[in-house]
Amino acid sequence: MKNAADKLKGDAKEKVGDATDNEDLQAEGRVEESKADLKQATEKAKDAFKG
């Protein structure tokens, strides 16, 4: 759940950055989305080994 919230937060930052032409905010949003994706993938891999 937290990863999904982090991904949404990153997406929102990126969209605000797009709308305001703020490249730093766009980049920050992309980084947050990537971190959330990586955490999700790690959790899925852990679950696969548990099962």
N, C-alpha and C positions, 0 to 999 in steps of 0.2 A: 504494500500500500504506500509506504513512504517513498519508494522509488517512483511510483506513478505521480505522486504529488511533486516530487523534485523535477520530474520530466515536464510536467505541466508548468511549473514555475519557470523553468528554463525556456520553454516555448514562449511563454508570455513575455519574458525579458527580450527574447529575440525579436518578437513581433513589435514590441514597443521601440526597440532599437531600429527596426526597419522603418517604422512610421516616422521616427524623429531623425533619421539619418545618423544615429549614434552608433558608430562602428564598435566602440568598446562594449556597449550594452548588447549588441548583436553577438559579439564574440563570447561574452560572459554567459549569455543564454545558451549558445551552442555547447560550451564547456559543461554547463550544468546538465544539459540533456545527455551528453556523452557519458558523464559520470553516472547518471541514473541508469542508462542502458548497460554500462559495465557492471554495476552492482546487481542489476536484474539478472544478467547472464551468469554472474558468479553464483547467485542464489539458486538458479536453475541447475547449474552444474553440481552444486552441493546436494540438492534434492535428488538428482539422478544417481549419485553415488550412495545415498542413504537407502534408496528404494531397491 
